[in-house]
Amino acid sequence: MKLIELAQVYRARRAIAGRVTRTPLIPALSLSDARTEVRLKLETTQPTGAFKLRGAVNALANLTAEQRDRGVVCASTGNHGRALAWAARQLGVQATICMSALVPDNKVEAIRRLGADIRIHGNSQDEAQKLVAELVTLQEMVEIPPFDHADIIAGQGTIGLEILEEWPEVDTLIVGLSGGGLLSGVALAAKAIKPGIRVIGVSPARGAAMAASLDSGQPVEVEELATLADSLGGGIGLHNRFTFAHVRKLMDEYVLLEEIEIARSMRHLYREEQLVVEGAGALGAALLLEPARRSALAERLGQRIAIIVSGRNVDMDSFTAVVDGTHKVWTTPSVDK
Ligand SMILES: *Cc1c(COP(=O)(O)O)cnc(C)c1O
């Protein structure tokens, strides 16, 4: 398979300029030490609270007038749906967002407020996806998937351009990984500009579909489980077209994190960096917070580390419970009896 090229990421940047925020890259002293400098790329400051806006705006900008008239549709655990709804409203396109019943209410409501048509279907992202297929076939809507699409990957890749322009010395990127649109785009842009840069993917141990697929050498399904990183639910698609190949080629390694580490990281980012971050957005910092993880990575971690803090869309009651240490913390399947 031919990988997406850097030129497509530059084109995406022109397409999204003015509609999407160029987010700050801030030093994180609480995660840095004498040897290591850590900076946080705050995608939490996007208007919809997560980076997904980049890909969604780019994908819509690339539609023909005829495709826009048909309306767009997607299945989303929340942040992509929210981004697509926001982008569609800006461009005067009708958006239909299909979600499973697992998606938290705050995310559903936020999308409804953006004027999108909401459909709740089934108990997994994959079931919501079946409804999308139906709407594409029966009502000729245009599907804009959350990750496995060239324009989505190129849009997310603009984060990589911004980080490298602002901090050319960066040697390691830590990137949250689910379907792999974010990591594919960021890694391809970063490695095209700076081939020696390391890209580490982080996923929750609960339901890490990309990791299981890489281990099997082909896309596989895993059971979808509740996790604090609820934006990361869902598989990579058994007929994955782009992200599996990109991640396999471009990611140096991945690390799976326990729920308790994600909770600790949310708490840390709040108390020490004054940031409200959802579970998925806290994965990168979680990797650095655990001394055993840091020493396991040792030299491979590098000395100038940029972490993508990918989103802030967490229900605030759950968030305060996590920060107070009263939230339920799930254990991994291997530990569950
Ligand atoms: C979607 C999402 C991710 C993961 O992105 P993929 O492209 O699916 O790998 C990470 N963090 C947040 C907040 C997200 O919404």
Residues whose N, C-alpha, C, O or C-beta is under 5 A from the ligand:
A	BS01	LIG	A50 N79 F147 G176 L177 S178 G179 G180 G181 L182 L183 S231 A280 G281 S310 G311
